[in-house]
Amino acid sequence: MAKKPAGLSEVDLDVADVRRVATTTDPQGETIISLEMPGGQIINVVFGPVTLAKLEALLAKASEAQAEAATIQ
């Protein structure tokens, strides 16, 4: 895990269930992933283009590893 810059707080969110997921991209290239919880609370996570690309690559690797593990069992 990357070292956290000094002065920034850490936010832990317990996401046990999600009612709806939506993504939008603004003209500046930022992508917002919105998670709506069953109680109606909405969590918006904003990603710049480079960070989103890193997240996509990480998820692709995780998906590949999961698929490989599933075929082994």
DADA-V370141 format. One record per helix or strand of 2 or more residues. SS is the DSSP state (A for helix, B for strand). FROM is the first residue (numbers start at 0). LEN is the number of residues. If there is no record, write none. Layout:
ss=SS from=FROM len=LEN
ss=SS from=FROM len=LEN
//
This chain:
ss=B from=19 len=6
ss=B from=30 len=6
ss=B from=41 len=6
ss=A from=48 len=24
//
